[in-house]
Amino acid sequence: MALPAAGSVVAAGLFDGEPASARKKAEAITDDLGARVYNIRAYGAKGDKTTLDTAALQAAIDACTADGGGTVLVPAGTFVIGTVELKSNVTLHIAAGGTLLGSADGKQYHAVDAIPLHGDTTLNDGNWALLFAVKATNVSIEGPGTIDGQGIQFHSPVRGTPPPSGIGGNKRPYHVLVYQIENFSVRNISLLDCAYHSIRIIESQRIHLDGIYIHNRVNSNNDGFHFISAEHVTVSNCIVKSGDDACAMFGSCRYITVTNSYFSTRWSVFRFGGGHAGDIAISNCVLREVYGCPMKFQGDPGSIFENISFSDLVLDDVTGPISISIGKGRRRQSDAPLPEELPPVVVRNISFNNIHGNVTTNPPHQLSESTLGVGGRPGEGHSAIVLNSIDDSVLENISFNNVHLTFGGGGTAEEAARRDVPKVFGEYFELGPIPAYGLYARHARGLTLQNMRLQVSTPDLRPAVIFDHVEDAVFNNFSVEGNTEAESVLRFIDSRQTLITAPRVLTPSSTFLQLEGEANEGIIVEGGDLSKASSAVAFKSGATEQAVKLRNVT
């Protein structure tokens, strides 16, 4: 006769020579593997802001991953640590009253030898960290607590002297450094005062960053997020106040979304450099106090940037709002010849939609809430949107839709007269004061400007737009301010096949369009209201009337 279910358990215990109660106890010991909580105080952590708790935290992480994973708990208290390794299937949970405090003693840190340093400039920024993970899976860091890097201790108050911690340069520790990791998340946490970049992610996939507050303004190179060849990345609901690049993407970064976030920095927010970056969407963000270009593209020979969208962005008090500057080998002015075999840089299919804000001509030397000052550069003040291609690089299919920007103005006649903008592709300010107050484009094709409005807060003697060897462009519903003392509102230099429909000149101005050079051709101006301009078109340097057609212009 079959035994009842309960009887089966008892009988099985008797037949095995082991009481059923002992078996149940053994089952209870193992049935929560992967879901346990490992309180670091149970491993000897003191959390008294003095005792070094590195070993205790590492022991808790090691025990957690050995049991199949779970949660390592940092409870209330301030726990001083040096370098600690995160491992697979571990969630590091820092309670609301808990803080991981980076040690001020540089001897408590070490290089992560498993992360290579070599000639690739995307990797050679150092491999020291407070928290790191290498070739792990399913790793998380979560708050609502705090990680404080004490980054000021790694900054030399006097140049040429060692910092208080005893280490500096590329030995400065990041808050978080991960390499070749899959399924990594950081959420709902405060990351303060790092010695270097706050979160640096290298050659990793499935990365999720959500609800993070970064305040990183106590040292040089204080990046917020720094991605190197990362794929399938989401960044959302973050506040980043950094001293350097707020969200840098180097190497082959693909399939990335950034949304619903706030960024501020003394350098760039969205910085692209090198590799093959693409399939990226950035939306619904506020970029405030950004002195050094909110959106910037630069690449080494062979780099490709394509299929990238920026939309619904508010720019408040920024310089150099958009800079795409590419070439083979002249980052700065030089007469050195270029090797013929260098491949070109390619930038294509980039869109800027629903972008509004103001561009300052007077950026401060120091950000608010920062302990460091940064010297200003002459070219920072009179900046503009720059699309700059040299050395046969490819810059094509760039579109602007519903972009409304007010520039600080103040450009001089001397700046407007510049026809010799340096053929370099370095930082936007290395071109010097831009001779246009709104948009300067050189050697580009396939530009679309739709529902664009460019204005100035103080009078400016520069043209609003300069096209220098631009081909295949469309202006539609373009509204712009000019000046009666300026040469023109628009200046085209040896540019071809451009259609301007429904333009509006908003203020009393000089000539609307000035053509310069014999190679201008296929320019059409149709409709719109140019009544506030003194004349529609002027010709210089060999440009002829055959280059332009006016249709139904008032």
C-alpha positions in Angstrom: 0.0 0.0 0.0 1.3 3.5 -0.9 2.4 5.7 2.0 1.0 9.3 2.4 3.3 12.0 1.2 4.3 12.9 4.8 4.9 9.2 5.5 7.1 8.9 2.5 9.5 11.5 3.9 9.8 9.7 7.3 10.2 6.3 5.6 12.9 7.6 3.4 14.7 9.0 6.4 14.5 5.6 8.2 15.7 3.6 5.1 18.7 6.0 4.6 19.7 5.6 8.2 19.3 9.4 8.8 16.5 11.0 10.8 14.1 13.0 8.6 14.6 16.1 10.9 18.3 16.1 10.0 17.6 15.9 6.3 15.2 18.8 6.6 17.9 20.8 8.4 20.4 20.1 5.7 17.9 21.2 3.0 17.3 24.5 4.9 21.0 25.2 4.9 21.2 25.1 1.1 17.8 26.2 -0.3 18.6 29.9 -0.1 21.9 29.8 -1.9 22.3 32.8 -4.2 19.8 34.8 -2.2 21.6 35.4 1.1 22.7 38.6 2.7 26.3 38.9 3.8 26.6 41.8 6.3 30.2 43.0 6.2 30.2 43.6 10.0 29.9 39.8 10.4 33.3 39.6 8.6 35.0 42.1 11.0 34.1 45.5 9.4 34.0 48.3 12.0 32.6 51.2 10.0 34.1 53.7 12.5 35.7 56.0 9.8 39.1 55.0 11.0 39.6 51.3 10.8 40.6 49.9 7.4 37.8 47.6 6.4 39.1 46.4 3.0 39.7 42.8 4.1 36.3 42.5 5.7 34.5 43.7 2.6 36.5 41.5 0.4 35.9 38.5 2.6 32.1 39.1 2.5 32.3 39.3 -1.3 34.4 36.2 -1.6 31.9 34.2 0.6 29.0 35.5 -1.3 30.2 34.5 -4.7 31.5 31.1 -3.4 27.9 30.4 -2.3 26.5 31.1 -5.7 25.9 34.8 -5.2 23.6 37.1 -3.1 23.8 40.5 -1.5 26.8 41.9 0.3 25.4 44.5 2.8 27.2 47.7 3.8 25.1 48.8 6.8 25.0 52.2 8.4 28.5 53.5 9.2 31.6 54.8 7.3 33.8 52.0 6.1 37.3 53.0 5.0 38.6 50.8 2.2 41.3 50.4 -0.5 41.1 48.4 -3.7 38.3 45.7 -3.6 37.3 43.2 -6.3 33.7 42.6 -7.1 32.8 39.2 -8.4 30.1 37.3 -10.3 26.5 37.1 -9.0 27.2 39.6 -6.3 25.0 42.7 -5.5 26.8 45.2 -3.3 24.1 47.0 -1.4 25.1 50.2 0.5 22.4 51.1 3.0 21.1 54.7 3.2 23.3 55.4 6.2 26.3 53.5 4.8 29.4 55.0 3.1 32.3 53.3 1.5 35.1 55.9 2.0 38.2 55.5 -0.2 41.3 55.5 1.9 43.5 58.6 1.8 46.6 56.4 1.9 47.7 55.5 -1.6 49.3 52.3 -0.3 45.9 50.8 0.1 45.4 50.7 -3.7 47.0 48.6 -6.4 46.9 48.2 -10.1 44.5 45.7 -11.6 47.0 43.7 -13.6 44.3 41.8 -15.4 43.3 45.0 -17.2 46.0 45.6 -19.8 47.7 48.9 -20.5 49.2 49.2 -24.0 49.6 51.7 -26.8 45.8 52.0 -27.4 44.9 55.4 -26.1 41.5 54.2 -25.1 43.0 51.9 -22.4 46.1 53.6 -21.2 44.6 56.0 -18.6 45.5 53.7 -15.7 44.1 50.5 -14.1 43.7 51.5 -10.5 40.3 51.5 -8.7 38.4 51.5 -5.5 36.0 48.8 -6.8 36.8 46.7 -9.8 35.5 43.6 -11.7 37.2 41.6 -14.4 35.5 39.0 -16.7 32.6 38.6 -14.3 28.9 38.3 -14.8 25.8 39.6 -13.0 27.4 42.2 -10.8 25.5 45.1 -9.3 26.2 48.1 -7.1 23.2 49.7 -5.5 22.3 52.4 -2.9 20.8 54.5 -1.6 24.1 54.9 0.2 27.4 56.6 -0.8 30.8 55.9 -2.2 33.3 58.7 -1.4 36.7 58.6 -3.2 38.3 61.4 -1.2 39.8 62.5 -4.5 41.3 65.8 -3.2 43.8 63.6 -1.4 45.2 62.5 -4.8 45.6 66.1 -6.1 48.9 67.9 -5.6 48.3 71.4 -4.1 51.6 72.5 -5.5 52.7 71.4 -9.0 55.8 69.1 -8.8 55.0 67.9 -5.3 53.4 64.5 -4.4 49.7 64.6 -3.4 48.8 63.8 0.3 47.9 60.2 -0.7 51.4 59.6 -2.1 50.0 58.6 -5.6 48.7 60.6 -8.5 48.7 60.6 -12.3 47.4 57.4 -13.8 47.7 55.6 -10.4 44.7 57.5 -9.2 41.8 55.1 -8.4 38.5 55.3 -10.2 35.3 54.8 -8.1 34.4 51.8 -10.3 36.4 50.1 -13.0 35.1 47.1 -15.0 36.7 45.1 -17.8 35.1 42.5 -20.0 32.0 42.1 -17.8 28.5 41.1 -18.8 25.3 42.3 -17.1 26.6 45.0 -14.8 24.4 47.6 -13.1 24.8 50.6 -10.8 21.7 52.2 -9.5 20.2 54.6 -6.9 23.6 55.6 -5.4 25.7 58.7 -4.7 29.3 58.7 -6.1 31.3 61.6 -4.7 34.8 63.1 -5.1 36.6 60.5 -7.1 40.3 60.8 -7.7 39.9 60.1 -11.4 36.9 58.9 -13.5 33.8 57.9 -11.5 32.6 54.9 -13.6 34.9 53.5 -16.3 33.6 50.6 -18.3 35.8 48.7 -20.8 34.8 46.1 -23.4 31.7 45.1 -21.6 28.1 44.3 -22.5 24.6 44.8 -21.0 25.4 47.8 -18.8 22.6 49.5 -16.9 23.2 52.8 -15.0 20.1 54.3 -13.3 19.4 56.9 -10.7 23.0 57.7 -10.0 24.2 61.0 -8.5 27.8 61.9 -9.4 29.6 64.9 -8.0 33.2 64.8 -9.2 35.0 68.1 -9.1 38.0 67.8 -6.9 40.7 66.7 -9.3 41.7 66.8 -12.9 40.2 64.4 -15.4 37.2 64.0 -13.2 35.0 62.2 -15.7 31.5 61.0 -14.9 30.8 58.0 -17.1 33.6 56.8 -19.4 32.8 54.0 -21.8 35.4 52.2 -24.0 34.0 49.7 -26.5 30.8 49.1 -24.5 27.7 47.6 -26.1 24.0 47.5 -25.1 24.2 50.3 -22.5 21.4 52.2 -20.9 21.9 55.4 -18.8 18.8 56.9 -17.3 17.6 59.2 -14.5 21.1 60.4 -13.5 22.6 63.6 -12.3 26.2 64.1 -13.2 28.3 67.1 -12.1 31.8 66.4 -13.3 34.9 68.3 -14.0 35.8 66.6 -17.2 33.9 64.5 -19.8 30.5 63.7 -18.3 29.6 60.9 -20.6 32.6 59.9 -22.8 32.3 57.2 -25.5 35.6 56.0 -26.9 36.4 52.9 -29.0 33.6 50.9 -30.6 30.6 51.9 -28.5 27.3 50.5 -29.9 23.6 50.3 -29.0 23.6 52.9 -26.3 20.7 55.0 -24.9 21.0 58.0 -22.6 17.8 59.6 -21.3 16.1 61.6 -18.6 19.4 63.0 -17.1 21.1 66.2 -16.1 24.8 66.9 -17.0 27.2 69.7 -16.1 31.0 69.9 -16.7 34.0 72.1 -17.5 34.7 70.0 -20.6 32.3 67.9 -22.8 29.2 66.0 -22.0 28.8 63.6 -24.9 32.3 63.0 -26.1 33.0 60.6 -29.0 36.6 59.6 -29.8 37.9 56.8 -31.9 36.7 53.4 -33.0 33.4 52.6 -34.7 30.6 54.2 -32.6 27.0 54.0 -33.7 23.4 53.1 -33.1 23.2 55.6 -30.2 20.2 57.6 -29.0 20.5 60.5 -26.5 17.3 62.2 -25.4 15.4 64.2 -22.7 18.4 65.7 -21.0 19.3 69.1 -19.5 22.9 70.2 -20.1 23.7 73.2 -17.9 27.0 74.9 -17.1 28.9 73.0 -19.8 32.1 74.9 -20.7 33.9 72.9 -23.3 31.2 71.6 -25.7 28.1 69.6 -24.9 28.3 67.4 -28.0 31.8 66.7 -29.4 33.1 64.3 -32.1 36.8 63.7 -32.7 38.4 60.6 -34.1 41.7 59.0 -35.1 42.2 57.9 -38.7 39.8 55.1 -39.5 37.2 56.1 -37.0 33.6 55.9 -37.9 30.7 57.6 -36.2 27.2 56.9 -37.6 23.5 56.6 -36.9 23.5 58.8 -33.8 20.5 60.8 -32.6 20.4 63.7 -30.2 16.8 64.9 -29.3 14.9 66.9 -26.8 17.9 68.6 -25.1 17.9 71.8 -23.2 21.2 73.7 -23.2 21.6 76.4 -20.5 24.9 78.4 -20.3 27.1 76.4 -22.5 30.0 77.0 -24.9 30.7 75.4 -28.3 27.3 73.7 -28.4 28.1 71.1 -31.1 31.5 70.3 -32.5 32.3 67.7 -35.2 36.0 68.2 -36.0 37.7 65.4 -37.9 40.9 64.8 -39.9 43.8 62.4 -40.4 46.6 63.8 -38.4 46.5 67.5 -37.5 45.0 67.9 -34.1 46.9 71.1 -33.8 48.5 73.5 -36.2 51.5 71.9 -37.9 53.2 71.9 -41.3 54.3 68.3 -41.0 53.2 66.2 -44.0 50.7 63.4 -43.5 51.3 59.8 -44.4 49.3 58.9 -47.5 48.1 55.5 -46.2 46.1 56.9 -43.3 42.4 56.0 -43.7 39.9 58.9 -43.4 37.5 59.5 -40.5 33.8 59.1 -41.4 30.9 60.9 -39.7 27.5 60.4 -41.2 23.8 60.1 -40.3 23.9 62.3 -37.2 20.7 64.2 -36.2 20.0 67.0 -33.8 16.3 67.4 -33.0 14.4 69.7 -30.6 17.3 71.4 -29.1 16.9 74.8 -27.3 19.0 77.0 -25.1 21.7 79.6 -24.9 25.4 79.8 -25.6 27.6 82.0 -23.4 30.5 84.1 -24.6 31.9 84.4 -21.1 32.6 81.0 -19.5 34.0 81.1 -16.0 37.4 79.6 -15.1 35.8 77.5 -12.4 32.6 75.6 -12.2 30.3 76.1 -9.3 30.8 73.6 -6.5 34.3 72.9 -7.7 37.6 73.2 -5.8 39.7 73.6 -9.0 40.1 76.4 -11.4 40.7 75.9 -15.1 42.3 78.5 -17.3 40.1 79.9 -20.1 41.1 79.5 -23.8 40.8 82.4 -26.3 38.5 80.5 -28.6 36.0 79.5 -26.0 34.1 82.8 -25.9 33.0 83.3 -29.5 32.1 79.8 -30.3 29.4 78.3 -32.6 28.1 75.0 -33.9 31.2 73.7 -35.8 31.2 71.0 -38.6 34.8 70.8 -39.6 36.3 68.2 -41.9 39.9 68.3 -43.3 42.3 65.8 -44.9 39.7 64.1 -47.1 37.6 62.9 -44.1 33.9 62.3 -44.7 31.3 64.5 -43.1 27.9 63.8 -44.5 24.1 63.6 -43.8 24.0 65.9 -40.7 20.5 67.2 -39.9 19.2 69.9 -37.5 15.5 70.1 -36.9 13.7 72.5 -34.5 16.9 73.9 -33.1 16.5 77.3 -31.4 19.7 78.8 -29.9 20.5 82.2 -28.6 24.2 83.1 -28.7 26.0 85.6 -26.5 27.1 87.7 -29.4 29.8 90.4 -29.3 31.7 89.1 -32.3 33.9 91.7 -34.0 34.5 92.8 -37.6 38.0 91.4 -37.3 36.7 88.0 -36.3 34.1 88.1 -39.1 36.9 88.8 -41.6 38.7 85.6 -40.9 39.0 83.5 -44.0 42.0 81.4 -42.8 40.5 79.2 -40.1 43.3 76.8 -39.2 43.0 73.4 -40.9 43.2 71.4 -37.7 40.7 69.0 -36.1 41.6 69.6 -32.4 39.4 71.0 -29.7 36.8 73.5 -31.0 38.6 76.5 -29.4 41.8 75.6 -31.3 40.2 77.0 -34.4 40.2 80.3 -32.7 37.2 82.6 -32.5 34.8 81.2 -35.1 34.0 83.7 -37.9 30.3 82.8 -37.7 28.2 83.3 -34.6 25.7 80.4 -35.2 27.0 77.6 -37.6 30.4 77.1 -39.3 30.6 74.2 -41.8 33.7 73.2 -43.8 34.0 70.4 -46.3 30.6 68.8 -45.6 27.8 67.4 -47.7 24.2 66.5 -47.2 23.3 69.1 -44.5 19.7 69.7 -43.5 18.6 72.7 -41.5 14.8 72.5 -40.7 12.9 75.0 -38.5 16.1 76.4 -37.2 16.3 79.8 -35.3 19.6 81.5 -34.5 19.7 84.7 -32.4 22.1 86.8 -30.4 21.7 88.5 -27.0 24.1 91.3 -27.9 25.0 92.7 -31.3 27.4 90.5 -33.4 29.2 91.5 -36.6 29.8 87.9 -37.7 27.6 86.1 -40.2 25.1 83.7 -38.6 26.2 80.9 -40.9 29.3 80.2 -43.0 29.5 77.4 -45.5 33.0 76.7 -46.7 33.1 74.1 -49.5 29.7 72.6 -48.6 27.7 70.6 -51.0 24.1 69.4 -51.1 22.4 71.4 -48.3 18.8 72.4 -47.5 17.6 75.3 -45.4 13.8 75.2 -44.7 12.0 77.7 -42.4 15.2 79.2 -41.3 14.9 82.3 -39.1 18.0 84.3 -38.3 19.2 87.6 -36.8 21.7 89.8 -38.7 23.3 93.2 -38.2 23.4 96.2 -40.4 27.2 96.6 -39.7 28.0 93.0 -40.7 29.0 92.0 -44.2 26.2 89.5 -44.5 23.8 87.2 -42.7 25.0 84.1 -44.6 28.4 83.6 -46.3 29.0 80.8 -48.8 32.5 80.0 -49.9 32.8 77.8 -53.0 29.7 75.9 -52.1 27.3 74.0 -54.3 23.7 72.7 -54.7 22.0 74.5 -51.7 18.3 75.2 -51.5 17.1 77.9 -49.1 13.3 77.9 -48.7 11.2 80.3 -46.6 14.0 82.1 -44.8 13.3 85.0 -42.5 15.6 87.8 -41.4 14.5 88.9 -38.0 16.3 92.2 -37.6 17.6 95.0 -39.8 20.6 93.5 -41.6 23.0 94.0 -44.4 23.2 91.6 -47.3 21.3 88.3 -46.7 23.7 86.0 -48.7 27.3 86.7 -49.7 28.8 84.3 -52.2 32.6 84.1 -52.4 34.6 82.1 -55.0 34.2 80.9 -58.5 33.1 77.4 -57.5 29.8 78.5 -56.0 26.9 77.1 -58.1 23.4 75.7 -57.8 22.2 78.0 -55.0 18.5 78.6 -54.9 16.6 81.0 -52.5 12.9 80.6 -52.7 10.2 82.4 -50.8 10.5 83.8 -47.3 10.9 87.3 -46.0 14.2 89.1 -46.6 12.6 92.6 -46.3 14.8 93.5 -43.3 18.0 92.8 -45.3 19.5 95.7 -47.3 20.0 93.3 -50.3 19.4 89.7 -51.1 22.8 88.6 -52.6 26.3 90.0 -52.9 29.2 88.6 -54.9 33.0 88.5 -54.1 36.2 86.8 -55.1 35.0 85.7 -58.5 31.5 84.6 -57.6 28.9 85.3 -60.3 25.2 85.9 -60.6 24.9 82.6 -62.4 25.6 80.8 -59.2 22.3 81.8 -57.6 18.6 81.9 -58.4 16.0 84.0 -56.4 12.4 82.9 -56.6 9.4 84.7 -55.0 11.6 86.5 -52.5 10.2 89.5 -50.7 
